[in-house]
Amino acid sequence: METGNKVNKIEQAGVHVHKASHVNAPIIEEYPVTLECEMKSWDDETGILVGKIVAMQADEKVLTDGHIDLDKLQPIIFDISTSTYRTIGPVVGQAFHDGLALKK
């Protein structure tokens, strides 16, 4: 609830950082997954930012068979329509598979 211009949020949060390997940004060491991204474009009118992931680091504790497991990670998302933070729920179907039953 403070601006970074007035408060050192990293220090206040008590986390530890080091410089990212591929981009000019900090890596927060306590985060189980970090994506290093480059900005490709920004549209002032729509506020849409397009980026490219150039590197990823993930703690072994959130991986299953070498892939990020959302059940283990339990990521939080921001729901702008209700101004709330939510968790991502369980799997409800298989992409590119479940719809095959409807195909004529």
N, C-alpha and C positions, 0 to 999 in steps of 0.2 A: 504494500500500500504506500510505498515511498518511491520517489524518483531516484534513479541511479545517479542523477546529477548532484544529489544532496547526501546520499547514503551509499556506503560501500556494501552492496547487497551480498557479495561473496563473503566478505568478512562477517557480516551480520548473520548470515545463514550458517556459518561455521563449516563450510565445505572447503575442499582443497582443489586447486586447479594446476594444470600445466598446459603449455602451448601445444595446440594441435599440430600434427605432423604435416598435413596437406593444405591447411587453410590458416589464415590469420585470425584465430579465435581460441578461446580457452576450452579445455576439456575439464568438466567437473568429474573428479575421480570417483565420487560416491554414486554416480549414475551407472546403472547396469548396462545401458546401451547409449552409445554416442554416434551420431551421424555427422560427418564433416561434409559440408555442402558449399557449393559455389553458386552465386546468383547468376542466372542466365538473363532474366528480364524482370522489369518492374513496371506496372501500369499505374500511373498516378490516379487515373480516373476510376478504375475499378478496385484498386488496392490489391490486385493479384500479383503475387510474386511467383516466378518459376525458377526453380533451382535444380541443381544436379548433385546427386550424392557422389562424392569422390572417395570416401573412405568410411569404414564402420568399425567400431570396436564393441564387443559384447562380452560380458562376464559369462563364464561357463555355467553359472547357476541358472541362467535364463535360456539356455540352449537345450534343444532336443534334436539329436541326430545332426548337429551342426547348424541348425536353424533356430532363429528366435521363436520361442514358444510363448505366445501371448498369455496363456494360462499361468505360466511361471512369472512372466514379466509384470502382469497386472497393470498395464498402462492406464493412465488417466487422461481423459480428453476434456476440452472445454466446449460446452454446448452453448453457443452464442444465443440461441433462441430463448433459453431460460436463464442465462448467466449462471450456470452451475457447472461443476466438475463432475464427470461421470467415469465409471470404469467400462471397459469393453467387455461385453457379455460372452456367453458360450457360443460354440459353433452351432449354427442352425441349418447348414447345408453345405454341399460341395459344389464349388463353381465349376462350370463346364462339364457337369455330370448330371446333377439333379434335373435339369431342364430337358435332358434327353428323353425322359418318359413322356413329355408333352409333344415331342417332335412327331410329325405325321409322316 
